[in-house]
Amino acid sequence: MNARTLELVAGPVRSILRSALIWTIAIAAIVFVTVAIWPAFENSAAVSQAFDQLPAQIVQAFGLAEIGTPAGFLRGNLYDFFIPLLMAGAAVGFANSLSSSEEDNGRLEVVLAQPVTRQAVFAGRILAALIWIVIITAITTAVQFGSDALFDLQIGADRLVATLSLCALLALFCGALTFAAAGLTGKPSVALGLGLVVAVGGAIVAALFPLSSALAEFAHVSPWDWAFAGDPLSNATDGWRYFALGVPAVALAILGTWAFGRRDVSAA
């Protein structure tokens, strides 16, 4: 890999450094602070009994089942909603900042004036977003394991790794969708809006549609359902779930790269 090709990735990695660090610190802090209150849940039967009094469908929808167990505590407080949504939001933000926002502001013109292909420029930005999501996932995993050891929250390492891997894949799916929209349209509002709608709307669909007998089957269209319907904190994750998120993410990234190489790039 020559210096010019390397810079197509390194440049975008540096350009979102500040926002990426903010996302990383915020997510890691949420994990640490949440696990820090585990001893209060572990030693209080009243907390679990209070949640058990809620309607079963509500408990299931909001991931509150067995809140007094390690898996239930992490599911209800972190991994049923907050961490996946934050990671997906980070990926969508990175993708939009590195693609359609730069094009809309005219910053891509300087890069595209260099002796590199447009597809290489776009692919470099996709790789930069991927690198930061991997870094965020790795740091979050390290903080999770460290916090668990510090506050004596005992849960299988394989369950945590599977859950965080699915969070990362969900984030990459939403980010790839944003890149695809950016490659096809070049419009920040479209790219950002589509990515956020799928990230937030997918969470709502997966959580609330099962409450309605008429809508329950449609919950399976949500990428959140593909990732977390198997309850990875309690059960071994089916291999197809990784492919259900990973394969479309790769396809969307390829689509965005191809589309960016074929259309006119707007000038500021």
Order of alpha helices (4+ residues) and beta strands (2+ residues): alpha-alpha-alpha-alpha-alpha-alpha-alpha-alpha-alpha-alpha-alpha-alpha-alpha-alpha
